[in-house]
């Protein structure tokens, strides 16, 4: 199971993987751990990463970069229109109204969505991770800026799906850095003690983010975020004023400088001295650079993936993020035909988090989610989406039905209406035992109750919600801990009457999310990405085949006048050199753009002429070594035969017939070797050899198999006659004590267990 973290930046990307030795940032095919965020489109294939960046000048109109900022944005967005004039490549409107990129690909004009282009980059990062891990990659954690809205986050999730990745979590950049910082700390305060406050400043290529995090042992809680989008880091007075103004926001949460334990700085632009000086002066502290400024985000994402994966055992470390922008709901009130609204997740509310809202309705209704403070958004449209609760019907009595709607900000930071259910009241026969029942509800259809699913009461949130109550809107906020107790207190006195039962029915929800890719479009993009990956693979194989031909031409042309000069006749050398020159000219003219098989056939044609020459050279190198080995074997067996004939006691146990066989085999091998050496000495180096090294090696192996088991036959062992010892006799000998006899013969002691205890100290002979 793969454990991978991807830091997809505005200008560059990093890939971190989890291995048995820990977290490691892996390098790409250029041995560089930094992969540029570039995608280039050509007439036959795509180039991604470093290969695409090299085409910025030669293929500028079809090389795209900086597309991360267009996620989830409409083509009519003022931000897109303002950026359009400064781009080298062209933007176009997609059929759904979102932003697309227009390029020439496969000699056709194509418009790719931002999700498709990001998926291409993720595919490249996925290949880098697979090359490092030597196995397929699916599960991953991807970083996003903390200021990304719902639409932007959903766009990144779609891009991951197009690339064939299962994104376990979208993680904010600064939260990933905080995890990489805190999980290795051994001196964090205990959970019941005051947390350690650390500020993380991420100064990137296109913006800067700051987060304040509180650390306890095994726990990370993000307190708040601050960001400035598209900040131009020019070293002038104006940019420094912007920077200082941004940092000034920290006076709002009343964060004192003495409460800050450390200020960690990271990001590609964090090395600018003037920026570091400003941040240091503002916080009144020396900046800490214990983390890798470029790789910390990717490493934090890999750590989060390892925590979520069952393949690794990681130290327990809980992470609580915050909602960057306040989220509210509004709906149409049936009673007065007006519009009601409620802020369900205020700014800096804990996330992930769920709440249950209770409505009283007789018919289906819709909820519209939106960001409550559009001025804070780096985004023109505050709408998140519309959610329609279907199949809502009144109670049999005609009263409004109780509908519970669960809303959630999930681990990706995305808002959703995750479920809805209708509480149906069912009456049974009279005279049965009473049971607990809900209090009768009023006819007011606009009543809504908010139940928090997390067992932490948000006191401030409850006050804010209470302030929003009006005469026509009755909203109640309570925790799960208090809910059951409240229900019991509100129960009517028990009496012998009809028993009331409730049944919960799940209701379907129709989602209409802002700028969400439709399922059909997403499937089409996945299919197209697969086709483009296959096309890239085929083009790579074609280019490799062409490169092999070119490489062979250059290699043989140099060797014909070098190491191979003596192994080819002058006429053959001139003919082959001419053939190589013609092939080189063909490669840069007609052969510039041919099919893969054409290059394969051309290489085979050249090797028919070049391989015999190469083989003669190889034989001349290997043949002397093989002859030396055969001669050594013959010499070894000759010495054994001579020693046997001289009646050497080392070999006097060998059989005479077998030794005659060894002598015969040795003489035949010597005759064969001398004959071949004489014939080879008459041959020129430019002619094919009389005997090849492979034949000599086979002859050596044959001689070894026939003789070695004979000459290495071991001598039979002669066992000396056994002598009876006095200890083996029955009873003491020559007046010896019984214990002394047993010492000389331990086996006798084992045969007499009744005397074992008295003799144990003497049994330890050693």
Secondary structure, 3 states (H helix, E strand, C coil): CCCEEEEECCCEEEEEEEECCEEEECCCCCCCCCEECEEEECCCCEEECHHHHCCCCCCHHHEEECHHHHCCCECCCHHHHHHHCCCCCEEEECCCCEEEEEEEECCEEEEEEHHHHHHHHHHHHHHHHHHHHCCCCCEEEEEECCCCCHHHHHHHHHHHHHCCCEEEEEEEHHHHHHHHHHCCCCCCCCCCCCCEEEEEEEECCCEEEEEEEEEECCEEEEEEEEEEECCCCCCCHHHHHHHHHHHHHHHCCCCCHHHEEEEEEECCCCCCHHHHHHHHHHHCCCCECCCCCCCHHHHHHHHHHHHHCCCCCCCCCEEEEECCCCEEEEEECCCCCCEEEEEEECCCCEECEEEEEEEEECCCEEEEEEECCHHHCCCCCCEEEEEEECCCCCCCCCCCEEEEEEEEECCCCCEEEEEEEEEEEEECCCCCCCCCCCCCCCCCCCCEEEEECCCCCCHHHHHHHHHCCCCCCCEEEEEHHHHHHHHHHHCCCCCCCCCEEEEEEECCEEEEECCCCCHHHHHHHHHHHHHHHHHHHHHHHHHHHHHHHHHHHHHHHHHHCCCCHHHCCHHHHHHHHHHHHHHHHHHCCHHHHCCHHHHHHHHHHHHHHHHHHHHHHHHHHHHHHHHHHHHHHHHHHHHHHHHHHCCCCCCCCCCHHHHHHHHHHHHHHHHHHHHHHHHHHCCCCCCCCCCCHHHHHHHHHHHHHHHHHHHCCCCCCCCCCCCCCHHHCCCCCCCCCHHHHHHHCHHHHHHCHHHHHHHHHHHCCC
